Amino acid sequence: MAEDSKPEEVDAYLADMPPDIRAALEQLREVIRAAAPEATERVSYKVAVFRHQGSLVGFGAPPSKRHCSLFVMSPPLVARMKDELAGYKVSGATIHFQPDKPLPRALVSKLVKARIEENQTAKQAAPRR
């Protein structure tokens, strides 16, 4: 992993979660890592964030709530996938789910790979300095 990777921060972040939420987020983390093996991870703004050519996705759970969130960080992507996300509570580019009803692995993998593609496209389109 790259130097800015802080997986120990994410481990500590998860350790503070209630057991059911921690288990759901650890499963989500595993799927994200499999879909984006080159991504780095760290905690930023009280959320676990994966980066690959920019912010990729994040996950977390608010301390006072009993749900988990996947932060897709791309409202256009969420809008394009609205049919696949029907049945989940979606707010902007955030998908909320209950710890006992995790997001399907295939859906998470598809979202992460689409974000990688978006980041690569944006990087290629950016003017060189």
Long-range contacts (C-beta under 8 A, 24 or more apart in sequence): 1-40, 1-41, 2-40, 4-40, 4-42, 4-51, 5-40, 5-41, 5-42, 6-40, 6-41, 6-42, 6-43, 7-41, 7-42, 9-42, 9-43, 10-41, 10-42, 10-43, 10-48, 12-43, 13-43, 13-48, 13-60, 14-48, 17-61, 20-99, 20-100, 21-61, 21-66, 21-68, 21-99, 23-99, 24-68, 24-97, 24-99, 24-100, 24-102, 25-59, 25-60, 25-61, 25-68, 27-102, 28-59, 28-68, 28-70, 28-102, 28-103, 28-108, 29-59, 31-105, 31-108, 31-109, 31-112, 32-56, 32-57, 32-59, 32-108, 32-112, 34-109, 35-108, 35-109, 35-112, 35-113, 35-116, 36-112, 36-113, 36-116, 47-71, 50-112, 52-116, 52-119, 53-116, 53-119, 53-120, 53-122, 53-123, 54-119, 54-122, 54-123, 56-112, 56-115, 56-116, 56-119, 57-111, 57-112, 57-115, 61-99, 66-98, 66-99, 67-96, 67-97, 67-98, 67-99, 68-96, 68-97, 68-98, 68-99, 68-102, 69-94, 69-95, 69-96, 69-97, 70-94, 70-95, 70-97, 70-103, 70-108, 70-111, 72-111, 72-115, 73-115, 74-114, 74-115, 74-118, 77-111, 77-114, 77-115, 77-118, 81-110, 81-111, 81-114, 84-110
